Amino acid sequence: MIGHPVAHSLSPAIHNAAFAAAGLDWVYGAFDVAPGDAERAVTAMRVLGLGGLSVTMPHKDGVAGAVDVLSATAQRLGAVNCIAWDGTRLVGHNTDGGGLVDALEVEIGAGIEGRRCLVLGAGGAARSVCLALGAAGAADVAVANRTPARAAIAAELAGAHGRVVMVDDALSVADADVVVNATSVGMAGTDGAGAIPVDVGQLRSGQVVVDLVYHPVETALLAAARAVGAHAVNGVGMLVHQAARQFRLWTGVDAPIAAMTDAANQAISQESEIP
């Protein structure tokens, strides 16, 4: 994988556990690539014959112009988080949003089709989620963000059912079947640590509440959701399932989800124990 910084990434633990479980003689490493050097890193992939590449910030946009072709999803988003070979061509993919949909199908035992969704945020993660929810048949994808213009861009990716709502529109929370926090609010080590991005009084039993934050695994939002009987889903599922999509693109083998999930949880647990 390439990114800057990368020392904190859980991807090496997840993918190396997957390779071991699948009996593949592969190894996954993380390379700190300075901003502006994404194109050179893609060239290195060609020269060295690397089997695949994960891409994280700040290179998701930069590598999009360095590959030979973009998948439909990556083209819509203008961002790449995975590069895989197709014969002699390098294809840029984006597995983030699809990873969330896969994770939800496992967590709730059903798909997104016909569900009303609320997405908090309009950054890269939120945009990938909106595109995936719309493609999965969501009946409504409402987007709330402090900057309405950015929310409109994200909502448009959801297609005809995408729309913008105000951040303080509490009814949008109450009306949603699925609430997705795609902001950093609640993330440990940030100014928003311990905060909740919605009015908890509007959370209700029967909802699915997803927090893409996984530091900590149990955020204040998820704790509040559980308290009212909602189905709380942490960010580990999307992290693992987007990685599983990458694994399949690179190897052609079904990903060992259980081994990848165990590795992610163990790595997060070890990080939380570091003083």
WOGI-V727003 format. One record per residue. N is the residue number from 1. PSI is psi as a letter, one per 40 degrees, with the letter a starting at -180 (NA if undefined). Layout:
n->N psi->PSI
n->N psi->PSI
This chain:
n->1 psi->i
n->2 psi->i
n->3 psi->a
n->4 psi->h
n->5 psi->i
n->6 psi->e
n->7 psi->d
n->8 psi->e
n->9 psi->i
n->10 psi->e
n->11 psi->d
n->12 psi->d
n->13 psi->d
n->14 psi->d
n->15 psi->d
n->16 psi->d
n->17 psi->d
n->18 psi->d
n->19 psi->d
n->20 psi->d
n->21 psi->d
n->22 psi->e
n->23 psi->f
n->24 psi->h
n->25 psi->g
n->26 psi->i
n->27 psi->i
n->28 psi->h
n->29 psi->i
n->30 psi->h
n->31 psi->h
n->32 psi->h
n->33 psi->h
n->34 psi->i
n->35 psi->h
n->36 psi->e
n->37 psi->e
n->38 psi->d
n->39 psi->d
n->40 psi->d
n->41 psi->d
n->42 psi->d
n->43 psi->d
n->44 psi->d
n->45 psi->d
n->46 psi->d
n->47 psi->d
n->48 psi->e
n->49 psi->f
n->50 psi->i
n->51 psi->e
n->52 psi->i
n->53 psi->h
n->54 psi->i
n->55 psi->h
n->56 psi->a
n->57 psi->i
n->58 psi->f
n->59 psi->e
n->60 psi->d
n->61 psi->d
n->62 psi->d
n->63 psi->e
n->64 psi->d
n->65 psi->e
n->66 psi->e
n->67 psi->i
n->68 psi->d
n->69 psi->i
n->70 psi->i
n->71 psi->i
n->72 psi->d
n->73 psi->d
n->74 psi->d
n->75 psi->d
n->76 psi->d
n->77 psi->d
n->78 psi->f
n->79 psi->i
n->80 psi->h
n->81 psi->e
n->82 psi->h
n->83 psi->h
n->84 psi->i
n->85 psi->i
n->86 psi->g
n->87 psi->b
n->88 psi->e
n->89 psi->i
n->90 psi->h
n->91 psi->h
n->92 psi->h
n->93 psi->i
n->94 psi->h
n->95 psi->e
n->96 psi->c
n->97 psi->d
n->98 psi->d
n->99 psi->d
n->100 psi->d
n->101 psi->d
n->102 psi->d
n->103 psi->d
n->104 psi->d
n->105 psi->d
n->106 psi->d
n->107 psi->d
n->108 psi->e
n->109 psi->f
n->110 psi->i
n->111 psi->a
n->112 psi->e
n->113 psi->h
n->114 psi->e
n->115 psi->i
n->116 psi->h
n->117 psi->i
n->118 psi->h
n->119 psi->h
n->120 psi->h
n->121 psi->i
n->122 psi->f
n->123 psi->a
n->124 psi->d
n->125 psi->d
n->126 psi->d
n->127 psi->d
n->128 psi->d
n->129 psi->d
n->130 psi->d
n->131 psi->d
n->132 psi->d
n->133 psi->d
n->134 psi->d
n->135 psi->d
n->136 psi->e
n->137 psi->f
n->138 psi->i
n->139 psi->d
n->140 psi->h
n->141 psi->g
n->142 psi->h
n->143 psi->h
n->144 psi->h
n->145 psi->i
n->146 psi->d
n->147 psi->h
n->148 psi->d
n->149 psi->d
n->150 psi->d
n->151 psi->d
n->152 psi->d
n->153 psi->d
n->154 psi->d
n->155 psi->d
n->156 psi->d
n->157 psi->d
n->158 psi->e
n->159 psi->a
n->160 psi->d
n->161 psi->e
n->162 psi->i
n->163 psi->i
n->164 psi->h
n->165 psi->i
n->166 psi->i
n->167 psi->d
n->168 psi->e
n->169 psi->g
n->170 psi->d
n->171 psi->d
n->172 psi->d
n->173 psi->d
n->174 psi->d
n->175 psi->e
n->176 psi->i
n->177 psi->d
n->178 psi->h
n->179 psi->h
n->180 psi->h
n->181 psi->h
n->182 psi->f
n->183 psi->i
n->184 psi->e
n->185 psi->h
n->186 psi->e
n->187 psi->h
n->188 psi->i
n->189 psi->e
n->190 psi->i
n->191 psi->d
n->192 psi->e
n->193 psi->h
n->194 psi->e
n->195 psi->i
n->196 psi->h
n->197 psi->e
n->198 psi->i
n->199 psi->h
n->200 psi->e
n->201 psi->e
n->202 psi->e
n->203 psi->i
n->204 psi->i
n->205 psi->i
n->206 psi->e
n->207 psi->i
n->208 psi->h
n->209 psi->h
n->210 psi->h
n->211 psi->h
n->212 psi->e
n->213 psi->h
n->214 psi->e
n->215 psi->g
n->216 psi->i
n->217 psi->d
n->218 psi->g
n->219 psi->i
n->220 psi->d
n->221 psi->d
n->222 psi->d
n->223 psi->d
n->224 psi->d
n->225 psi->d
n->226 psi->d
n->227 psi->d
n->228 psi->e
n->229 psi->e
n->230 psi->i
n->231 psi->h
n->232 psi->h
n->233 psi->h
n->234 psi->i
n->235 psi->e
n->236 psi->d
n->237 psi->d
n->238 psi->d
n->239 psi->d
n->240 psi->d
n->241 psi->d
n->242 psi->d
n->243 psi->d
n->244 psi->d
n->245 psi->d
n->246 psi->d
n->247 psi->d
n->248 psi->d
n->249 psi->d
n->250 psi->d
n->251 psi->d
n->252 psi->e
n->253 psi->i
n->254 psi->h
n->255 psi->h
n->256 psi->g
n->257 psi->d
n->258 psi->d
n->259 psi->d
n->260 psi->d
n->261 psi->d
n->262 psi->d
n->263 psi->d
n->264 psi->d
n->265 psi->d
n->266 psi->d
n->267 psi->d
n->268 psi->d
n->269 psi->d
n->270 psi->d
n->271 psi->d
n->272 psi->e
n->273 psi->e
n->274 psi->h
n->275 psi->NA
